[in-house]
Amino acid sequence: MLSQIIEAIKNAESNGLIAGTDTDVLTGLSGDKLVGSLQRLASLFSEDKNTCYLEVGVFQGLTLLSVANSCPNLTCYGIDNFAQFDPKGENFGIVKNRQEKLGLENANIINKDYEDALETLKTKSVIKKLEFILLMVPMIIAVN
Ligand SMILES: C[S@@+](CC[C@H](N)C(=O)[O-])C[C@H]1O[C@@H](n2cnc3c(N)ncnc32)[C@H](O)[C@@H]1O
């Protein structure tokens, strides 16, 4: 698995986004190499029925929806309390609109502080065990 992870990151470094990512709809704070890395890393786990993609720090949905779009069989959760970078209070609506535009039924947006959201997901047994976690301040991305 480690060699596949390294290969996925090298591939993203050379090629950026996975082909088919809608760059008209999906814009945000992360660069193509980071988004491409998340897409490729998530795809390594996407055929495992017990796995989901979990992201803390959705902003306007770039990373969450890019992964959901490139891994249609993977259930994706994005947590954000929309307390930062959102002076007009419009980011939650932007994410929902983008999700609808792209027809992504595998993306779930949880509008809560991440501590409360993680507790809820744990209670509902969405999070069973943590297999892989990539931490980027101020984002935490976990593939469970
Ligand atoms: C850097 S942005 C995310 C960028 C996004 N992933 C992208 O690629 O465009 C960080 C986000 O984390 C959210 N955030 C910060 N603290 C949080 C917390 N305690 N709980 C939930 N979300 C939080 C902010 O509201 C903000 O939208």
The ligand as an ORCA input file, in Angstrom:
! r2SCAN-3c Opt
* xyz 0 1
  C      -8.593     26.103      4.104
  S     -10.341     25.967      4.161
  C     -10.667     24.478      3.289
  C     -10.269     24.538      1.828
  C     -10.965     23.531      0.945
  N     -10.686     22.145      1.321
  C     -10.548     23.762     -0.513
  O      -9.785     22.990     -1.054
  O     -10.994     24.755     -1.101
  C     -10.629     25.538      5.851
  C     -12.102     25.358      6.245
  O     -12.114     24.775      7.549
  C     -13.288     25.208      8.214
  N     -13.097     25.041      9.660
  C     -12.214     25.682     10.461
  N     -12.356     25.290     11.741
  C     -13.361     24.370     11.759
  C     -13.975     23.587     12.786
  N     -13.596     23.689     14.059
  N     -14.980     22.736     12.441
  C     -15.382     22.633     11.155
  N     -14.834     23.339     10.128
  C     -13.827     24.208     10.417
  C     -13.440     26.666      7.785
  O     -14.786     27.126      7.945
  C     -12.946     26.627      6.317
  O     -14.033     26.565      5.401
*
